[in-house]
Amino acid sequence: MKRKLLILLAVGIVLMFGSSVYAAPTVDVVQAPTNYFVPTDGQKTNSPYYRYYNGDWGWSHNAIAGSFTSASLNISAYDVDWSNSSSGEWDIIWAKNNSGTWVELGHLDGNNNIWAYTIFTLDLTLFNQAILNGLEVKIDIDSTHTSNTWAVTLAKSTLSLDGGTGPGPEPGPVPEPLTMLLLGLGLTGIAGIRRFKK
């Protein structure tokens, strides 16, 4: 009986420690059902997710507490027909800086009919306070045309701090580290208790 109590106490301590480890995430992912992020791959060319030049929109990341030394914004997009010529698709990504001014980060990269991430490195002298308060982002779709020439679909916006690794670019659920930790500890605890009963 004492062993069981010790095991349960140890599991409780590990759970408390695990909760504090994951309390300040290094990655914040915005995806469906937020705004026009597509929920499934099968809907990638459906309205309202597949958007043209007049379908610009924006979103906000969660505030992330704590200190960090580097940050990147990774935008997952489908069917970015970008080229260096003026005839290609230019989907411009903007973010609000520390003073609340919109700053152009650059354009989405990609190819026809594929999912791909475009990575924007954020200058912390411009964006550290904006990240701490919840980074605001927007997209100007097909900025060089005024008719339905090119369309794009977004799956995820991933804010990564200090090299945090996010999910793949395709639409889908984001793995939750704490949930997996709790599941693993629960299964280990059950196995341990069954073993001691025998």
Contacts in CASP RR format, 6 or more apart in sequence:
PFRMAT RR
TARGET T0000
AUTHOR 0000-0000-0000
METHOD contacts of the structure
MODEL  1
MKRKLLILLAVGIVLMFGSSVYAAPTVDVVQAPTNYFVPTDGQKTNSPYY
RYYNGDWGWSHNAIAGSFTSASLNISAYDVDWSNSSSGEWDIIWAKNNSG
TWVELGHLDGNNNIWAYTIFTLDLTLFNQAILNGLEVKIDIDSTHTSNTW
AVTLAKSTLSLDGGTGPGPEPGPVPEPLTMLLLGLGLTGIAGIRRFKK
3 196 0 8 1.000
4 193 0 8 1.000
4 196 0 8 1.000
7 189 0 8 1.000
7 192 0 8 1.000
7 193 0 8 1.000
7 196 0 8 1.000
11 185 0 8 1.000
11 186 0 8 1.000
11 188 0 8 1.000
11 189 0 8 1.000
14 185 0 8 1.000
15 182 0 8 1.000
15 185 0 8 1.000
18 178 0 8 1.000
18 181 0 8 1.000
19 178 0 8 1.000
22 177 0 8 1.000
22 178 0 8 1.000
22 181 0 8 1.000
24 64 0 8 1.000
24 65 0 8 1.000
24 66 0 8 1.000
25 64 0 8 1.000
26 68 0 8 1.000
26 160 0 8 1.000
26 161 0 8 1.000
26 162 0 8 1.000
26 163 0 8 1.000
26 164 0 8 1.000
27 158 0 8 1.000
27 159 0 8 1.000
27 160 0 8 1.000
27 161 0 8 1.000
27 164 0 8 1.000
27 165 0 8 1.000
27 166 0 8 1.000
28 61 0 8 1.000
28 62 0 8 1.000
28 64 0 8 1.000
28 158 0 8 1.000
28 159 0 8 1.000
29 156 0 8 1.000
29 157 0 8 1.000
29 158 0 8 1.000
29 159 0 8 1.000
29 166 0 8 1.000
29 167 0 8 1.000
29 174 0 8 1.000
30 37 0 8 1.000
30 59 0 8 1.000
30 60 0 8 1.000
30 61 0 8 1.000
30 156 0 8 1.000
30 157 0 8 1.000
30 158 0 8 1.000
31 37 0 8 1.000
31 155 0 8 1.000
31 156 0 8 1.000
31 157 0 8 1.000
31 171 0 8 1.000
31 172 0 8 1.000
31 174 0 8 1.000
32 38 0 8 1.000
32 39 0 8 1.000
32 155 0 8 1.000
32 171 0 8 1.000
32 172 0 8 1.000
33 39 0 8 1.000
34 59 0 8 1.000
35 57 0 8 1.000
35 58 0 8 1.000
35 59 0 8 1.000
36 48 0 8 1.000
36 49 0 8 1.000
36 51 0 8 1.000
36 57 0 8 1.000
36 154 0 8 1.000
37 49 0 8 1.000
37 59 0 8 1.000
37 154 0 8 1.000
37 155 0 8 1.000
37 156 0 8 1.000
37 157 0 8 1.000
37 171 0 8 1.000
38 44 0 8 1.000
38 46 0 8 1.000
38 49 0 8 1.000
38 78 0 8 1.000
38 153 0 8 1.000
38 154 0 8 1.000
38 155 0 8 1.000
38 171 0 8 1.000
39 171 0 8 1.000
39 172 0 8 1.000
40 171 0 8 1.000
40 172 0 8 1.000
41 115 0 8 1.000
41 170 0 8 1.000
41 171 0 8 1.000
43 49 0 8 1.000
43 171 0 8 1.000
44 50 0 8 1.000
44 78 0 8 1.000
44 79 0 8 1.000
44 153 0 8 1.000
44 155 0 8 1.000
44 171 0 8 1.000
45 79 0 8 1.000
45 151 0 8 1.000
45 153 0 8 1.000
49 153 0 8 1.000
49 154 0 8 1.000
50 79 0 8 1.000
50 151 0 8 1.000
50 152 0 8 1.000
50 153 0 8 1.000
51 57 0 8 1.000
51 141 0 8 1.000
51 151 0 8 1.000
51 152 0 8 1.000
51 153 0 8 1.000
52 141 0 8 1.000
52 142 0 8 1.000
52 148 0 8 1.000
52 149 0 8 1.000
52 150 0 8 1.000
52 151 0 8 1.000
53 141 0 8 1.000
53 142 0 8 1.000
53 143 0 8 1.000
53 145 0 8 1.000
53 146 0 8 1.000
53 147 0 8 1.000
53 148 0 8 1.000
53 149 0 8 1.000
53 150 0 8 1.000
54 141 0 8 1.000
55 141 0 8 1.000
56 138 0 8 1.000
56 139 0 8 1.000
56 140 0 8 1.000
56 141 0 8 1.000
57 138 0 8 1.000
57 139 0 8 1.000
58 136 0 8 1.000
58 137 0 8 1.000
58 138 0 8 1.000
58 139 0 8 1.000
59 136 0 8 1.000
59 137 0 8 1.000
59 138 0 8 1.000
59 157 0 8 1.000
60 134 0 8 1.000
60 135 0 8 1.000
60 136 0 8 1.000
60 137 0 8 1.000
61 131 0 8 1.000
61 134 0 8 1.000
61 135 0 8 1.000
61 136 0 8 1.000
61 137 0 8 1.000
61 157 0 8 1.000
61 159 0 8 1.000
62 134 0 8 1.000
63 131 0 8 1.000
63 132 0 8 1.000
63 133 0 8 1.000
63 134 0 8 1.000
64 131 0 8 1.000
64 132 0 8 1.000
64 134 0 8 1.000
64 159 0 8 1.000
64 161 0 8 1.000
65 132 0 8 1.000
66 132 0 8 1.000
68 124 0 8 1.000
68 128 0 8 1.000
68 131 0 8 1.000
68 161 0 8 1.000
68 162 0 8 1.000
69 124 0 8 1.000
69 162 0 8 1.000
70 121 0 8 1.000
70 124 0 8 1.000
70 161 0 8 1.000
70 162 0 8 1.000
70 163 0 8 1.000
71 121 0 8 1.000
71 122 0 8 1.000
71 124 0 8 1.000
71 127 0 8 1.000
71 128 0 8 1.000
71 131 0 8 1.000
71 159 0 8 1.000
71 160 0 8 1.000
71 161 0 8 1.000
71 162 0 8 1.000
72 119 0 8 1.000
72 120 0 8 1.000
72 121 0 8 1.000
72 122 0 8 1.000
72 159 0 8 1.000
72 160 0 8 1.000
72 163 0 8 1.000
73 93 0 8 1.000
73 95 0 8 1.000
73 105 0 8 1.000
73 119 0 8 1.000
73 120 0 8 1.000
73 122 0 8 1.000
73 135 0 8 1.000
73 137 0 8 1.000
73 157 0 8 1.000
73 158 0 8 1.000
73 159 0 8 1.000
73 160 0 8 1.000
74 117 0 8 1.000
74 118 0 8 1.000
74 119 0 8 1.000
74 120 0 8 1.000
74 156 0 8 1.000
74 157 0 8 1.000
74 158 0 8 1.000
74 159 0 8 1.000
74 160 0 8 1.000
74 166 0 8 1.000
75 93 0 8 1.000
75 108 0 8 1.000
75 117 0 8 1.000
75 118 0 8 1.000
75 120 0 8 1.000
75 139 0 8 1.000
75 154 0 8 1.000
75 156 0 8 1.000
75 157 0 8 1.000
75 158 0 8 1.000
76 115 0 8 1.000
76 116 0 8 1.000
76 117 0 8 1.000
76 154 0 8 1.000
76 155 0 8 1.000
76 156 0 8 1.000
76 157 0 8 1.000
76 158 0 8 1.000
76 168 0 8 1.000
76 169 0 8 1.000
76 170 0 8 1.000
77 91 0 8 1.000
77 108 0 8 1.000
77 110 0 8 1.000
77 115 0 8 1.000
77 116 0 8 1.000
77 118 0 8 1.000
77 152 0 8 1.000
77 153 0 8 1.000
77 154 0 8 1.000
77 155 0 8 1.000
77 169 0 8 1.000
78 113 0 8 1.000
78 114 0 8 1.000
78 115 0 8 1.000
78 152 0 8 1.000
78 153 0 8 1.000
78 154 0 8 1.000
78 155 0 8 1.000
79 112 0 8 1.000
79 113 0 8 1.000
79 114 0 8 1.000
79 151 0 8 1.000
79 152 0 8 1.000
79 153 0 8 1.000
80 89 0 8 1.000
80 91 0 8 1.000
80 108 0 8 1.000
80 109 0 8 1.000
80 110 0 8 1.000
80 111 0 8 1.000
80 116 0 8 1.000
80 118 0 8 1.000
80 152 0 8 1.000
81 88 0 8 1.000
81 89 0 8 1.000
81 110 0 8 1.000
81 111 0 8 1.000
81 112 0 8 1.000
81 150 0 8 1.000
82 88 0 8 1.000
82 89 0 8 1.000
82 90 0 8 1.000
82 91 0 8 1.000
82 107 0 8 1.000
82 108 0 8 1.000
82 109 0 8 1.000
82 110 0 8 1.000
82 111 0 8 1.000
83 89 0 8 1.000
86 144 0 8 1.000
88 144 0 8 1.000
88 150 0 8 1.000
89 142 0 8 1.000
89 149 0 8 1.000
89 150 0 8 1.000
89 152 0 8 1.000
90 107 0 8 1.000
90 142 0 8 1.000
90 143 0 8 1.000
90 144 0 8 1.000
91 107 0 8 1.000
91 108 0 8 1.000
91 139 0 8 1.000
91 140 0 8 1.000
91 141 0 8 1.000
91 142 0 8 1.000
91 143 0 8 1.000
91 152 0 8 1.000
92 104 0 8 1.000
92 106 0 8 1.000
92 107 0 8 1.000
92 139 0 8 1.000
92 140 0 8 1.000
92 143 0 8 1.000
93 104 0 8 1.000
93 105 0 8 1.000
93 106 0 8 1.000
93 107 0 8 1.000
93 108 0 8 1.000
93 118 0 8 1.000
93 120 0 8 1.000
93 137 0 8 1.000
93 138 0 8 1.000
93 139 0 8 1.000
94 102 0 8 1.000
94 103 0 8 1.000
94 104 0 8 1.000
94 105 0 8 1.000
94 137 0 8 1.000
94 138 0 8 1.000
94 139 0 8 1.000
94 140 0 8 1.000
95 102 0 8 1.000
95 103 0 8 1.000
95 105 0 8 1.000
95 120 0 8 1.000
95 122 0 8 1.000
95 127 0 8 1.000
95 130 0 8 1.000
95 135 0 8 1.000
95 136 0 8 1.000
95 137 0 8 1.000
95 138 0 8 1.000
96 102 0 8 1.000
96 103 0 8 1.000
96 130 0 8 1.000
96 135 0 8 1.000
96 136 0 8 1.000
96 137 0 8 1.000
97 103 0 8 1.000
97 126 0 8 1.000
97 127 0 8 1.000
97 130 0 8 1.000
98 126 0 8 1.000
98 127 0 8 1.000
98 128 0 8 1.000
98 129 0 8 1.000
98 130 0 8 1.000
100 130 0 8 1.000
102 138 0 8 1.000
103 126 0 8 1.000
105 120 0 8 1.000
105 122 0 8 1.000
106 120 0 8 1.000
107 118 0 8 1.000
108 118 0 8 1.000
108 139 0 8 1.000
108 152 0 8 1.000
109 116 0 8 1.000
109 118 0 8 1.000
110 116 0 8 1.000
110 118 0 8 1.000
115 155 0 8 1.000
115 169 0 8 1.000
115 170 0 8 1.000
116 169 0 8 1.000
117 158 0 8 1.000
117 168 0 8 1.000
117 169 0 8 1.000
122 131 0 8 1.000
127 135 0 8 1.000
130 136 0 8 1.000
131 159 0 8 1.000
131 161 0 8 1.000
135 159 0 8 1.000
137 157 0 8 1.000
139 152 0 8 1.000
139 154 0 8 1.000
141 150 0 8 1.000
141 151 0 8 1.000
141 152 0 8 1.000
142 149 0 8 1.000
142 150 0 8 1.000
142 151 0 8 1.000
142 152 0 8 1.000
155 169 0 8 1.000
155 170 0 8 1.000
155 171 0 8 1.000
155 172 0 8 1.000
156 167 0 8 1.000
156 168 0 8 1.000
156 169 0 8 1.000
156 171 0 8 1.000
158 166 0 8 1.000
158 167 0 8 1.000
160 166 0 8 1.000
166 174 0 8 1.000
167 174 0 8 1.000
167 175 0 8 1.000
END
